[in-house]
Amino acid sequence: MNAVSFFHTSTTKPYSGILTTTRMRNLVIGLLFLTVLSPIFLYTDMLSASFTPSSSKQEDVNAFTLPSDTGHLNVLPQEESSTVIKEPIGIVYTDHANPSSNTILTEKDLQLPDAREHKYARVLSATDEKGHSQTDNIIKQIIQTTNQEEEEEESQKDNGSDPESHQETTQDQLEQQSAVNSGKDDVKDALLTETNKQTGQTAMPDARVRQLRDQLIRARVYLSLPATKNNPHFTRELRMRVKEVQRVLVDATKDSDLPKNAYAKLNAMDQLLEKGKQMQDDCAAMVKKLRAMLQSTEEQLRVHKKQTMFLTQLTAKTLPKGLHCLPLRLTTEYYNLNSTKQQFPNQEKLDDPSLHHIALFSDNVLAAAVVVNSTVTNSKHPSKLVFHVVSDRLNYAAMRMWFLVNPPGRATIQVQNIEEFTWLNSSYSPVLKQLGSRSMIDYYFRAARASSDSNLKYRNPKYLSILNHLRFYLPEIFPKLNKVLFLDDDIVVQKDLTGLWSLDLKGSVNGAVETCGESFHRFDRYLNFSNPLISKNFDPRACGWAYGMNIFDLKEWKRQNITDVYHTWQKLNHDRQLWKLGTLPPGLITFWKRTHPLDRHWHVLGLGYNPNVNQRDIERAAVIHYNGNMKPWLEIGIPKYRSNWSKYVDYEHAYLRECNINP
């Protein structure tokens, strides 16, 4: 018993010392673990929790279904297709103001100035690879669902194409879209998407056609670049797509003209052009090519504009076959009539100053018929209307025959031949002398001289016709009348004009609608202010006015001796240095400070050259004027204005049908 006790006592002391040493070592190791390793594990765990979704979150995302309207989801950009999804980066940043607070920054916060890139920032890469791949799959799933729904919505909404063919096109596109942009790019894409939606609500009717034409231009550029030429497979495919787009376009001018498969062709070409864009490695060559194309296109545009102007002027000068046939047919019928049937009724009203007299000087039978018909149709007192039609020798018989067969209702009409005005000769009228001169004829008809004047509109031979200048001799033509309404043959009357004869012109001779709403309708547009005769007597910024519907006070005309004023200025312009030929420039000079402005709704102009005349102004106008080259009886007439003129033409008339004159 003593021996055992002794042995136990003797062995316990060394063992207890060893145990104490071991405990101390474990304690030190534990403290080291707590002070060194614990923060690292803590930060790593926090970072993993930030970037690695839990199983419950993954289940929520996988169970997530997108709504039908996914227009606002821009998880990935639609253009980049080859970028690999990169691992997000987290930064543990120690704030100097609060040393105890550690903040995990997002990728948006990474865009810092250089001053914040200091030694206290530490980059951690603690993303779990397995969790990262799961996140990638979720993102791809959302992207594919979103893009597919967007493409199907756009296809069904904008184009109405076949859903199956469209699905094949969008599937090819989805295979190329797998890129993630920064937060700023996502915001930019969202803004672009919203802008495109807003633009789509007011899209132009030819937006798709324009897009297809732009694609053809890009394709031609790519085909001319070295990088494309070195890839025969791509070149062959691109040429095939170009032919497809060309077949789709054909003569389409608006989206409704395109076939149903146009949207699919557009998408296919767009994908191929994206592929071609990625192939290009020499941007300088592309820029050079585009500049060369731009210069070439501008030159072609200039040439085409010049050709268009020439052809338009040529078309305006020519007479359609039907309008040439009509006067021939009417002339033949007129001379087959007995002399007793060639007279108009109510000739005693021709000199009655109490009636409403209208002067119309024209060599166009159909145009004159529309003026007379529209005036009588819209008049409240047609029995008070007296039309004085003056034509040239070639169309005199045809004009009389037309109105004998188609009398203007209760109105009175007179048709005269300009050859009957024996007082109108070159000794009395300086303009008649000038129009018959050799220099004037050469100016209009000699091809060698034609290129010397850039403005072709002044070269129209209609200015050689004295009918155009007859408006300056109204008192001589109607010596017994007090007021005369002058109408051009390219107008249509839409309302009653009775009020014009009762207007007080306040001592002026001419009542007209001013046209200074636009800068090019002022005096400096028509007169040569570099000549001292013009600059000393007239204001370059003075308002112009329009011929076409003018009420003339013949009493004041005679009192102020207006015809002599006209003759004086015509003699001064014998060499065409004061103004080019025409009737408006000498009219502006002759009636300078003698014109009374009328309300603009009496006379609306521009229907012969301006496709943007306000429709409300047209509807409210008493007279609409097809001034310009695009007359409504010509094929080049503006289509949307033609109905205002053609409704006063009876296309079922026997003479019109015989001459094949159709609306």
C-alpha positions in Angstrom: 0.0 0.0 0.0 2.8 2.4 0.8 4.7 1.3 -2.3 1.7 2.0 -4.5 1.2 5.4 -2.9 4.8 6.3 -3.3 4.7 5.3 -7.0 1.6 7.3 -7.7 3.0 10.3 -6.0 6.3 10.2 -7.8 4.7 9.9 -11.3 2.1 12.5 -10.9 4.4 15.5 -10.6 6.1 15.0 -14.0 2.8 14.2 -15.7 1.1 17.3 -14.4 3.9 19.5 -15.7 3.6 18.0 -19.2 -0.2 18.5 -19.0 0.2 22.1 -18.1 2.6 22.7 -21.0 0.2 21.1 -23.5 -2.7 23.2 -22.2 -0.7 26.4 -22.6 0.2 25.4 -26.2 -3.4 24.7 -27.1 -4.5 28.0 -25.5 -1.9 29.9 -27.5 -2.9 28.2 -30.7 -6.6 28.9 -30.0 -5.9 32.5 -29.4 -3.9 32.7 -32.7 -6.8 31.1 -34.5 -9.3 33.6 -33.0 -7.1 36.6 -33.7 -5.8 35.8 -37.2 -7.9 33.2 -38.9 -11.3 34.2 -37.7 -11.4 37.6 -39.5 -10.4 35.9 -42.8 -13.1 33.3 -42.4 -15.6 35.9 -41.4 -14.8 38.1 -44.5 -14.8 35.2 -46.7 -18.1 34.0 -45.4 -19.6 37.4 -45.9 -18.3 37.7 -49.4 -19.6 34.3 -50.4 -22.9 35.2 -48.9 -22.9 38.4 -51.1 -22.1 36.7 -54.4 -23.2 33.1 -54.0 -27.0 32.6 -53.9 -28.4 30.2 -51.4 -30.4 27.2 -52.5 -33.6 28.8 -51.5 -32.8 31.9 -53.7 -31.8 29.6 -56.6 -35.1 27.8 -56.3 -36.9 31.2 -56.3 -35.1 32.4 -59.4 -35.7 29.1 -61.2 -39.4 29.3 -60.4 -39.6 32.9 -61.6 -41.7 33.4 -64.6 -41.5 36.5 -66.7 -44.6 38.6 -67.4 -45.9 39.0 -70.9 -44.5 42.5 -71.2 -40.8 42.2 -70.8 -39.9 45.5 -72.6 -38.2 46.9 -69.5 -36.0 43.9 -68.9 -32.5 44.6 -70.2 -30.4 42.0 -68.4 -27.9 41.8 -71.2 -27.2 44.1 -74.1 -28.6 43.0 -77.5 -25.5 43.7 -79.6 -22.5 42.1 -77.9 -22.5 38.4 -78.5 -19.1 37.0 -77.8 -18.2 38.4 -74.3 -17.7 35.8 -71.6 -19.5 36.4 -68.2 -16.8 37.6 -65.8 -16.6 37.0 -62.1 -17.8 39.9 -60.0 -15.2 41.6 -57.9 -15.7 42.7 -54.3 -13.5 45.1 -52.4 -13.3 45.4 -48.7 -12.7 49.1 -48.1 -11.8 50.6 -44.8 -13.4 54.0 -44.3 -11.0 56.5 -42.6 -13.9 58.2 -41.0 -15.2 55.1 -39.3 -12.4 52.5 -38.9 -14.7 49.9 -37.4 -17.0 49.8 -40.4 -16.0 47.6 -43.3 -18.2 48.1 -46.5 -18.4 45.7 -49.4 -18.6 47.8 -52.6 -20.6 46.9 -55.6 -19.3 47.0 -59.2 -20.8 50.4 -59.8 -18.8 51.7 -56.9 -15.6 50.4 -58.5 -15.5 53.3 -60.9 -13.5 55.6 -58.6 -11.0 58.3 -59.2 -7.3 57.5 -58.8 -7.3 59.2 -55.4 -9.3 56.3 -53.9 -7.0 53.6 -55.2 -4.8 53.5 -52.1 -3.0 50.9 -50.1 -5.9 50.2 -47.7 -7.9 48.6 -50.5 -7.6 44.8 -50.8 -9.1 42.7 -53.6 -10.7 39.4 -52.7 -11.6 36.7 -55.1 -13.7 34.4 -53.0 -16.5 33.4 -55.4 -17.5 29.7 -55.4 -17.1 28.2 -58.9 -20.1 26.0 -58.5 -22.3 28.8 -57.3 -21.0 31.0 -60.1 -21.9 28.5 -62.8 -25.4 28.2 -61.3 -25.8 32.0 -61.4 -24.7 32.0 -65.1 -27.3 29.5 -66.0 -30.0 31.5 -64.2 -29.0 34.7 -66.0 -28.9 33.0 -69.4 -32.4 31.5 -68.8 -33.8 34.9 -68.0 -32.1 36.5 -71.0 -33.3 33.9 -73.4 -36.9 34.2 -72.1 -36.8 38.0 -72.2 -35.3 38.3 -75.7 -37.6 35.7 -77.2 -40.7 37.4 -75.8 -39.5 40.8 -77.0 -38.8 39.6 -80.5 -42.2 37.8 -80.7 -44.0 40.8 -79.5 -42.3 43.1 -81.9 -42.8 40.7 -84.8 -46.5 40.4 -84.1 -47.0 44.0 -83.4 -45.0 45.7 -86.2 -44.9 43.2 -89.0 -47.5 40.5 -88.7 -45.0 37.9 -90.0 -45.2 34.1 -89.6 -44.4 33.2 -85.9 -42.6 30.0 -86.9 -40.2 31.6 -89.3 -39.7 34.4 -86.9 -38.8 32.0 -84.1 -36.1 30.5 -86.2 -34.6 33.9 -86.9 -34.7 34.9 -83.2 -33.2 31.6 -82.1 -30.1 32.3 -84.2 -29.8 35.7 -82.7 -30.2 34.4 -79.1 -27.3 32.0 -79.6 -25.0 35.0 -80.1 -26.2 37.1 -77.1 -24.4 36.2 -73.9 -22.7 39.3 -72.5 -23.1 41.2 -69.3 -22.5 45.0 -69.2 -21.8 47.2 -66.3 -24.5 49.0 -64.3 -24.2 52.1 -66.4 -24.6 50.1 -69.6 -27.7 48.5 -68.2 -29.2 51.9 -67.4 -28.2 53.2 -70.9 -29.9 50.1 -72.6 -33.0 50.7 -70.5 -33.2 54.3 -71.6 -32.6 53.3 -75.2 -35.4 50.7 -75.0 -37.8 53.3 -73.6 -36.8 55.8 -76.3 -37.3 53.2 -79.0 -40.8 52.5 -77.6 -41.7 56.1 -77.6 -40.4 56.6 -81.1 -42.3 53.5 -82.3 -45.6 55.1 -81.3 -45.0 57.8 -83.9 -43.0 55.9 -86.4 -42.8 57.0 -90.0 -44.7 55.0 -92.5 -41.5 54.2 -94.4 -39.3 53.5 -91.4 -38.8 49.8 -92.3 -38.1 50.6 -95.9 -35.4 53.1 -94.8 -33.8 50.6 -92.6 -33.6 48.0 -95.4 -32.0 50.6 -97.7 -29.5 51.5 -95.0 -28.6 47.8 -94.7 -28.0 47.6 -98.5 -25.6 50.5 -98.2 -23.7 48.9 -95.3 -23.6 45.6 -97.1 -22.0 47.2 -100.2 -19.4 48.9 -98.0 -18.5 45.6 -96.3 -18.2 43.9 -99.7 -15.6 46.4 -100.8 -13.4 46.0 -97.8 -10.3 43.7 -97.7 -11.3 41.8 -94.6 -14.6 40.7 -96.3 -13.0 39.8 -99.6 -10.6 37.5 -97.8 -13.6 35.5 -96.5 -15.3 34.0 -99.5 -18.0 32.2 -97.5 -19.1 35.4 -95.8 -18.9 37.3 -99.1 -21.1 34.7 -100.8 -23.7 34.8 -97.9 -23.7 38.6 -97.8 -24.4 38.8 -101.6 -27.2 36.4 -101.2 -28.7 38.5 -98.4 -28.4 41.6 -100.6 -30.3 40.0 -103.4 -33.0 39.0 -100.9 -33.4 42.5 -99.5 -33.5 43.9 -103.1 -36.3 41.6 -104.0 -38.1 42.6 -100.8 -37.8 46.3 -101.5 -38.5 46.3 -105.3 -40.5 49.5 -105.7 -41.7 49.8 -102.1 -42.1 53.4 -100.8 -43.7 52.6 -97.4 -43.9 49.8 -95.0 -47.3 48.6 -96.1 -45.8 47.9 -99.5 -43.4 45.3 -98.1 -44.2 41.6 -98.2 -44.8 39.6 -95.0 -41.3 38.1 -94.9 -39.7 41.5 -94.9 -39.1 41.6 -91.2 -37.4 38.2 -91.2 -35.1 39.3 -94.1 -34.3 42.4 -92.2 -33.3 40.5 -89.1 -31.2 38.0 -91.1 -29.4 40.8 -92.8 -28.8 42.6 -89.5 -27.2 39.5 -87.9 -25.0 39.1 -90.9 -23.9 42.7 -90.8 -23.1 42.3 -87.1 -20.9 39.4 -88.1 -19.2 41.5 -90.8 -18.7 44.3 -88.3 -16.7 42.0 -86.0 -14.6 40.9 -88.9 -13.3 44.4 -89.7 -10.0 45.3 -88.1 -9.2 48.4 -90.2 -11.5 51.2 -89.2 -9.6 53.7 -91.3 -10.3 51.8 -94.5 -14.0 51.8 -93.7 -14.0 55.5 -92.9 -12.2 56.2 -96.2 -14.6 54.1 -98.2 -17.7 55.8 -96.5 -16.3 59.2 -97.3 -15.7 58.3 -100.9 -19.3 57.0 -101.1 -20.6 60.1 -99.5 -18.8 62.4 -102.0 -20.0 60.2 -104.9 -23.5 60.3 -103.7 -23.5 64.1 -103.2 -22.3 64.5 -106.8 -24.9 62.1 -108.1 -27.6 64.0 -106.1 -26.5 67.3 -107.7 -26.6 65.8 -111.2 -30.0 64.2 -110.5 -31.4 67.4 -109.1 -30.3 69.3 -112.3 -31.9 66.6 -114.5 -35.1 66.6 -112.5 -35.4 70.3 -112.8 -34.9 70.1 -116.6 -37.3 67.2 -117.0 -39.9 69.0 -114.8 -39.6 72.1 -116.9 -39.9 70.1 -120.1 -43.0 68.3 -118.8 -44.6 71.6 -117.8 -44.0 73.0 -121.3 -45.4 70.0 -123.1 -49.1 69.3 -123.7 -50.5 65.9 -122.9 -51.8 63.9 -125.9 -55.4 64.1 -124.6 -55.3 67.9 -124.2 -53.9 68.2 -127.7 -56.7 66.0 -129.1 -59.5 67.9 -127.3 -59.1 71.3 -129.1 -58.6 69.6 -132.5 -61.8 67.6 -132.0 -63.7 70.7 -130.8 -62.4 72.9 -133.6 -63.6 70.4 -136.2 -67.1 70.4 -134.6 -67.2 74.2 -134.4 -66.6 74.8 -138.1 -69.3 72.2 -138.9 -71.9 74.3 -137.2 -74.2 76.8 -138.9 -73.2 80.4 -138.2 -76.5 80.9 -136.3 -75.5 78.2 -133.8 -72.1 79.7 -133.2 -73.4 82.6 -131.1 -73.8 82.8 -127.3 -77.0 84.1 -125.6 -77.3 87.1 -123.3 -74.7 89.2 -125.1 -76.4 92.4 -124.0 -75.0 91.8 -120.5 -71.4 92.0 -121.6 -71.0 95.8 -120.9 -73.3 96.1 -117.9 -71.2 97.6 -115.1 -73.7 96.5 -112.4 -72.9 92.8 -113.0 -69.9 90.8 -111.8 -67.4 90.6 -114.6 -64.6 88.0 -114.7 -61.6 88.1 -117.1 -60.0 84.8 -118.0 -57.2 84.6 -120.5 -56.3 81.0 -121.5 -55.4 78.7 -124.3 -56.2 75.6 -122.3 -59.8 74.5 -122.9 -60.1 72.0 -120.0 -58.5 74.4 -117.5 -60.8 77.3 -118.5 -63.8 74.9 -118.2 -62.8 74.1 -114.6 -62.5 77.8 -113.7 -65.9 78.6 -115.1 -67.6 75.5 -113.7 -66.3 75.9 -110.2 -67.1 79.6 -110.1 -70.7 79.1 -111.2 -71.2 76.0 -108.9 -70.2 77.9 -105.8 -71.8 81.2 -106.6 -74.9 82.5 -104.7 -75.9 84.6 -107.7 -74.8 82.9 -110.9 -77.1 85.0 -113.1 -75.0 88.0 -112.2 -71.7 86.4 -113.4 -70.3 87.5 -116.8 -67.2 85.6 -118.0 -64.9 87.2 -120.6 -62.7 84.5 -122.0 -59.9 85.5 -124.4 -57.9 82.8 -126.2 -55.3 82.7 -129.0 -56.0 82.0 -132.7 -55.3 78.2 -132.4 -57.7 77.6 -129.5 -60.4 80.2 -130.2 -62.8 77.9 -132.1 -62.3 75.0 -129.6 -62.9 77.3 -126.7 -66.2 78.6 -128.2 -67.3 75.1 -129.1 -66.8 73.8 -125.6 -68.9 76.5 -124.0 -71.6 76.3 -126.7 -71.9 72.6 -125.9 -71.5 73.2 -122.1 -73.1 76.5 -121.3 -72.3 77.9 -117.8 -75.9 77.7 -116.4 -77.5 81.0 -115.9 -74.2 82.9 -116.2 -73.2 84.8 -119.3 -70.1 84.0 -121.3 -68.1 85.6 -124.0 -65.2 84.1 -125.9 -62.9 86.4 -127.9 -59.9 86.0 -130.1 -56.8 88.0 -129.2 -56.3 88.7 -132.9 -59.5 90.9 -132.8 -57.6 93.4 -130.6 -56.2 95.4 -133.5 -55.0 98.2 -131.2 -52.6 95.7 -129.5 -49.6 95.9 -131.8 -45.8 96.3 -131.5 -46.0 100.1 -132.0 -48.3 100.4 -129.0 -47.0 97.7 -126.7 -43.2 97.6 -126.0 -43.5 94.1 -124.6 -45.1 92.8 -127.9 -42.2 94.3 -129.7 -39.7 92.6 -127.4 -41.4 89.2 -127.6 -41.1 89.3 -131.4 -37.4 90.2 -131.4 -34.7 87.8 -132.6 -32.8 88.0 -129.4 -35.8 86.9 -127.3 -36.6 84.0 -129.6 -32.9 82.8 -129.4 -33.0 83.1 -125.7 -35.8 80.6 -125.5 -35.1 78.2 -128.4 -31.4 78.1 -129.1 -29.8 75.2 -127.3 -26.4 76.8 -127.2 -27.7 79.7 -125.2 -29.9 77.5 -122.9 -27.0 76.5 -120.7 -26.1 80.1 -119.9 -29.1 80.6 -117.6 -29.1 78.3 -114.6 -32.7 79.1 -113.7 -34.7 77.1 -116.3 -38.1 78.4 -115.1 -37.4 81.8 -116.7 -37.0 80.0 -120.1 -40.6 78.8 -120.4 -41.9 79.8 -123.8 -45.3 80.7 -122.3 -43.7 84.0 -121.5 -43.6 84.6 -125.3 -47.4 84.5 -125.4 -49.1 87.9 -125.3 -52.0 86.2 -123.4 -49.7 86.3 -120.4 -49.3 90.1 -120.6 -52.9 90.8 -121.5 -53.7 91.5 -117.8 -51.9 94.9 -118.2 -54.5 96.1 -120.7 -57.8 95.5 -118.9 -59.1 99.1 -119.4 -58.5 98.8 -123.2 -60.3 95.4 -123.3 -63.2 96.4 -121.1 -63.6 100.2 -121.6 -67.2 100.3 -120.2 -66.6 98.4 -117.0 -65.7 99.7 -113.6 -64.4 96.6 -111.8 -63.1 93.3 -113.2 -62.0 90.2 -111.3 -59.0 88.6 -113.0 -58.6 84.8 -112.7 -55.8 82.6 -113.9 -56.7 79.3 -115.6 -54.9 77.2 -113.0 -57.2 78.1 -110.1 -60.3 76.5 -108.6 -63.1 78.6 -107.0 -64.5 76.9 -103.8 -66.7 79.7 -102.4 -68.9 82.5 -103.5 -66.8 85.5 -104.7 -69.6 88.1 -104.7 -68.0 90.1 -101.8 -65.0 91.0 -103.9 -67.0 93.4 -106.1 -68.2 95.4 -103.1 -64.7 95.7 -101.5 -63.4 99.2 -100.9 -59.8 99.3 -102.3 -59.2 102.7 -100.7 -57.8 104.4 -103.8 -55.7 101.4 -104.8 -55.9 99.8 -108.2 -55.2 96.2 -107.4 -56.7 94.1 -104.7 -54.5 91.0 -104.0 -53.4 88.6 -101.3 -49.9 89.3 -100.0 -47.3 86.4 -100.0 -44.6 87.7 -97.7 -45.2 84.9 -95.2 -42.1 83.3 -96.8 -38.8 85.2 -97.3 -38.6 84.3 -101.0 -41.8 86.2 -101.8 -40.4 89.6 -101.2 -39.3 92.1 -103.8 -35.6 91.2 -103.8 -36.6 87.7 -105.0 -38.0 89.1 -108.3 -36.1 92.3 -109.0 -32.4 93.0 -109.6 -31.5 95.4 -106.7 -27.9 95.7 -107.9 -29.3 98.0 -110.6 -29.6 101.6 -109.4 -33.0 102.0 -111.1 -34.4 99.3 -108.9 -32.6 100.0 -105.7 -33.5 103.8 -105.7 -37.2 103.2 -106.3 -38.2 100.1 -104.4 -37.7 98.4 -101.0 -36.0 94.9 -101.3 -37.9 93.7 -98.2 -41.3 94.9 -99.4 -44.1 92.3 -99.5 -44.9 90.6 -102.7 -48.4 89.6 -103.8 -49.9 87.0 -106.0 -51.5 87.0 -109.5 -54.2 84.5 -110.0 -57.1 86.2 -108.3 -57.1 90.0 -108.4 -59.9 92.5 -108.2 -59.0 95.6 -110.4 -60.6 99.0 -110.1 -60.6 100.2 -113.7 -61.6 103.7 -112.8 -58.6 104.2 -110.7 -56.5 102.4 -113.3 -57.4 105.0 -115.9 -57.1 107.9 -113.5 -53.6 106.9 -112.4 -52.5 106.0 -115.9 -51.2 102.6 -114.9 -50.8 101.3 -118.5 -48.2 104.1 -119.2 -46.3 103.2 -116.0 -46.1 99.6 -117.3 -44.9 100.6 -120.7 -42.2 102.9 -119.2 -40.7 100.1 -117.1 -40.9 97.6 -120.0 -38.9 99.9 -122.2 -36.2 100.2 -119.4 -36.0 96.4 -119.2 -35.4 95.8 -122.9 -32.1 94.0 -122.1 -33.6 92.0 -119.1 -31.3 93.7 -116.6 -34.0 94.8 -114.2 -35.9 91.5 -114.0 -36.2 88.2 -115.8 -39.2 87.7 -118.0 -42.6 87.0 -116.6 -45.6 89.0 -115.4 -45.2 89.2 -111.7 -42.0 91.4 -111.6 -43.4 94.1 -113.8 -46.7 93.7 -111.9 -44.9 94.4 -108.6 -43.3 97.5 -110.1 -46.4 98.8 -111.9 -48.7 98.4 -108.9 -46.1 99.5 -106.4 -48.0 101.4 -103.6 -51.2 100.8 -105.5 -52.1 97.4 -104.1 -54.7 96.8 -101.4 -54.0 93.6 -99.4 -56.9 91.1 -99.2 -57.5 88.6 -96.5 -55.3 85.6 -97.1 -58.3 83.2 -97.1 -59.5 84.7 -100.4 -56.6 83.1 -102.2 -54.3 80.2 -101.2 -51.3 79.4 -103.3 -48.7 76.7 -103.8 -50.7 73.7 -104.9 -48.6 73.4 -108.0 -45.2 73.0 -106.2 -45.7 72.7 -102.4 -46.9 69.3 -101.1 -47.2 70.7 -97.6 -49.9 73.4 -97.9 -52.0 73.4 -94.8 -55.2 71.3 -95.4 -57.3 73.6 -93.2 -56.2 76.6 -95.3 -57.2 74.8 -98.5 -60.6 74.0 -97.1 -61.2 77.6 -95.9 -59.9 79.2 -99.1 -62.3 80.9 -101.6 -59.8 80.2 -104.4 -57.0 77.7 -104.5 -54.1 78.2 -107.0 -52.0 75.5 -108.6 -49.2 77.9 -109.3 -46.0 76.1 -110.3 -45.1 73.4 -112.7 -47.2 70.6 -111.2 -50.5 71.5 -112.8 -53.4 69.2 -111.9 -54.0 68.2 -115.5 -50.4 66.9 -115.9 -49.1 63.6 -114.7 -46.6 65.4 -112.5 -49.4 67.1 -110.5 -49.4 66.6 -106.8 -51.8 63.6 -106.3 -53.4 64.7 -103.0 -54.5 68.1 -104.6 -55.8 66.7 -107.9 -59.2 65.8 -106.5 -60.0 69.5 -105.7 -59.6 70.2 -109.4 -60.9 67.0 -111.1 -64.2 67.1 -109.3 -65.3 69.9 -111.6 -64.4 67.8 -114.7 -67.1 65.5 -116.2 -64.8 62.7 -117.4 -67.9 60.9 -118.9 -68.3 63.7 -121.4 -68.2 62.4 -125.0 -65.3 64.6 -126.1 -63.2 63.7 -123.1 -63.8 60.0 -123.6 -62.9 60.2 -127.3 -59.6 61.9 -126.4 -58.9 59.4 -123.6 -58.8 62.0 -120.9 -59.1 60.2 -117.6 -58.8 61.3 -113.9 
